[in-house]
């Protein structure tokens, strides 16, 4: 009999390392921390950047209303700015990508296009031991399409510098993701921050790969962690994770529109994980099956499978957060590529999706 698969090396996944070992007592403590940190007075928001974006539009956060979608560009240059965001687990180095003024060329400190903003927010969570910037191939197209895209670095998951949590610092969890969302919403409302006036705080999406997908799913659709600010979720080879407690997709809890993507040749997060969460989720939901794709390739390396992920996920965001006519049809077309991808919005995952491997850590 083949040995049971592990999604991560023993003792190294931040979710499994902390939650599985600590048990219910730690979960209760973390839930209390979320309530006091995010719901009732988060740490003072502090941004550090030497490349603060400027605006040529003359709009302030309190007066920027945006223009009709018909007049907005179809593609923007992408500006970047670095921030330090306070969370319960410590300050997180964070890269913010945003729509820049046409003709600016984009890049660090490029002038932000406030004329067509504010823009929906996407918070992206990295996979274990993968740098957030390894995903820039999908993050930049989202920003170019008119979204503010944020990728905090969770130290316990970062392959650069350290791979274990320093003394006194907890690995990141749902409370950290909640804090990042709240920090950015507040910084956009405040004057003289790197993101002043850029973010539409009522339109928030979470996205994540692998362990980051587990984290994103928790704040979107788990009864113990659901964040009401989250209006859309993109789960890239993620899973339900039992040690987080709570229940997924409970009756009576408002569903969050969700896109699930999964490689059929993924042996780290086997397809059974994505099938389980997709089949359990209420609509609206969408499943992109990437034929022959492995765990990392569609999200970190150019190719037809990554192109399908970019196109389908952008159409999904346009449909859910912007209610763009034709976006759902475009999503289905972009996800139906012979030999590359199969797309569905049916009640269950596409026929023929492999489910022969158990999903480790699932309820």
N, C-alpha and C positions, 0 to 999 in steps of 0.2 A: 504494500500500500504506500502510495506516495505521501511524503510528510505534508502536514498542513501548511498552507501558505501563510506567510506573515506579510502584512502590508508594509512593515518597516523592520529594520534590524531590531533584535530584542532590546528593550529598554531605551530606545532612542526616540520614538515618536513622542512629541510633546503631549498629545492628547492621551496616549496610552501610558506614558511614563508617569504622568501626574494623576490622572483621573482613575485609571484602573487600580493603582496602588493605594490611593488615598480613600476611595470609597465614598459612601454617602455623606459622611461628616464634612468632607472638603466641599462637596457640591453645595451643601447648605450654606457654608461660609461664603462661597463664591457668589451664590445667588444674592446673599445679603450685600456683598460688595458691589454687585451691579446696581442694586437699588439705591445705595448711598452715593455711588460714584457717578452713574449716568443719570439716574432719575432725580437726584437731590443734591446737586452741587458737585460737579466734576472739578478736577484740579484746574488751576488757572491755565488758560490756554496760552501757549507760548510758541511762537514760530521763530526759527532762526534761519535766515537766508541772506546771502550776499547778492542774490539775483532776483530781487522782488519784481514781479511783472508790473508793467505800467499800463496805462490806458490812454488811447488817443481819442476816446469817444466822449470824454467829459461827463460821464455818468457816475453817480455815487451809488453805494449799495441801497440807499433808501429810495432812489428815484429810477433806477434801472428797471424797465418793464419789458424789454425785448421788442422785437418786431415780428411781423407775421412770418410764419414758417416759409411761406412762398418766396420771401425775399432773402432768407438766410442762405449762406453759401452751402453747397453740397459737400464741400471739403475745406477744412481749415489747415493752415500751418499749425504745428503743434509746439507750444511753448512748454517749458519745464521750470519748476521751482522746487527747492528742497526745504523741508520743514522738520521740526522736532515736535511730535505730538505727545502730550502727557496722557498716560493711561495708568490703570491700577498696577500694571507690571513694570512700570518705568517708561521713560520717554522712548518713542519709536522714531528712528530715522525714516522719513517718508518722502517719496518723490511724487509730485503732483504734475500731471499733464493736463493741459487746458487748450481750448481753441484760441489761437493768436490772430492778430490783425492780418488781413490779406496783404501779401507783399513783404511781410516782416521777415520771412524766412524761418520763423520759429526758433527753437532752441532755448537755452537757459536765459531767463529774464525777458523773453520776447513780450512785446506789449499785448495784453489780453484784449480780446474782442468782446467788450462789454455791450456793444451795440446790439448784438444778436442774442445776448444772454438775458437772464442767468440760464445755466445749463444743468441738466440732470447730473447727478453724482454717481459714480461707480467706485466702490471700494473693493480692491482685489487682494486676496490672501494667498500667499505662496504655498507651494507644496514643501514637504519635509526636505531639508538640506538642499533647497534650490533657491538661488537668489531671485528676488522679485524682478530684477531687471532682465533675467533670462526669459521673461514673458513679454518683452517689449514688442515682439512681433505681432501680438494681438492687442496690447495696451495702446500702442500708438494709433492704429486704425480706429479704435473706439474714440479716442480724443479728436482725431481728424474729422470724425463724423458728427462732432458737436457735443461731446461729453467731457466733464471733468473726471479724470481717471486717477485714482490714488492707490499707491501700492506701498503700504507700510512694511518695514522689515521687522519680522519677529525674531529676536536674537537667538532663541533656542532652535529655530528652523534654518538660520542663515549659515551657509557653508563657508562664509568668509569671516575669519577672525576667531569665532568661537562656535562650538556646536553643542555645548551644554550650558545650562542656565547658571549665571554667576551667583555666588552666595547672596541671599536676600532678595533675589528677583525670581518671581514665578514665571514659568513659560506662559506664552500668550494663550488666551481662551476667549470665549464669547464676550466677556466683559471688556477685553481690550478692543475687540472689533466694535462693540457698542460705543466705547469712548472715542474711537477714531471718527465715527459718524457724527457724534455730538460735537466734537471739537471743530470739525470742518463746517458743520451747519452754523455754529456760533461765529467762527472766524469769517464766514462769508457775510454774515449780518453786520459785523463790526467794521469800522473804518481802519484803513492803514494796516491791513494784514495782507499776506501774499495772495489771498483768495477773495478779497473784498468784492462783493457784488457778483461773483462768478457762479455761485452754486444755487440751484433751485432746491431748497431743503425739503420740499414736498415730494421730490422725485428722486428716490435713492434706490440704487441696485447694489447687491452684493454679488461678487463672483469669486471663485476660488478653485484651485486645482488640488486634487488628492486630499491631504489633511486640511488644506485651505478650503476645499469643497465641503468637507465635513463641518468645518467652522461656519461657513456661509449658510449651509442648510440649517444649522442649529438656530441661528438668529432669524432665519426666515420662517421656519415651520416646526420648531420644537416648542412644546408648551412651557418648558422651564426657561427658555432663552429668547423667545420670540421678541423681536424689536419692531414695534409698530411703524417705525419710520421706513422700514424696508418694503418696497413695492414690487421688486422683481429680483429673481435669483438665477444665476448661471452656475451650474454645478458641473465642473469639468473633472470627470472620473473621481467623483466623491462618493460618500456613503452616509447612511444613518449610523450613529455610533452610540451604543447602549450606555457606556459609562458616563455620558453627559446627563443621564437621567431624563426625566420628562417623557413625553410621548410625541411621536411625529404625526403630523396631520390629524390631530384629534378632532372629533366631531364638534361642531360649533365654533371652531377657530377659523377666522377668515383666511382662505388660502392665498398664497402669494404666487402669481404667475411664474412658472419655472421652465428653464431650458436645461436639459441634461444631455451632456455629450459623453461618449464612451467609445474607446477603441476595442474592437473585438479580440485583438491579440494581447490585451493588457493582462499580465499575470501579477502585477503589484496590487492594483485595484481591479479585481476581476469583474467582468460584465455583470455578474449576478448582483453586485452591490448597486449598480446603477439601475438595473431592472427592478430590484426590490423597492427602491425609493420612488422610482417613476410609477410603477404599478400602484403603489399605495397613495400617491398624491392625487388630490382632486384636480379637475381642470380649472383654469387653462394650464396646460402643460405640453411640452414638446420634447421629443427625443431624437438626437442625432447619433446614429450608429456609424462609426468610422471603420470601414472594412479593412481588416488586417493591421490596424494601427496599434502601436504599443502605448505604454503609460505616458511617456513624455513627448514623443515626436509631434503630435498635432499642435502642441501648445508652445513648444520651444524651437521648432525648426521649420523652415519654409518647405512647402510642398502642397500637393492638392488637398490633403486632409486639413492642413492649417488654413488654407484658403476657404474651405467649406466652413470651418469653425468661425472664422472672421465674418464671413458673409451672413451666416445664419444668426450668429449672436448679435450682430449689428441690426439686422432686420427685427430680431426679437425685441431688442431695446427700443427701436423706433416704434414698434407696434404697441408695446406695453406702456412705456413712459411718455411717448409723444402721440399715441393714437393716430399714427400716420396711415392714411388710406393706402391699401395695397401692400403694406409691410408684411402681413401674414402670408399672403400669396407669394411674395418675394422670398420669404423664409423657406417655404416649402419647395420652391424651385431651386434655390441655392443649395438645399440639403439633399436633393435627389440627383446624385451624380453617379452614373453607372461605374461600377468597380471601385468607387471611392466612398460613397456615403449613402445611407438610407435615412429618410426623415419620416416622422409620424407625429400626429397629435391625437392618436387613438387612445383608448383606455389602457392598453397594455403596450409594452415595448414591441418593436418590429419582430415578426416571425423569423426564426432562425438565429436570433441573438443567443450567443452561448451563455448557458447558465449552469455549466457542469461543475464549476468551482465555488465552494462556499465563500460567503462574504465574512471575513474576519471582523469581529467587533460589533457586528450588526445585532439589533435587538432580536 
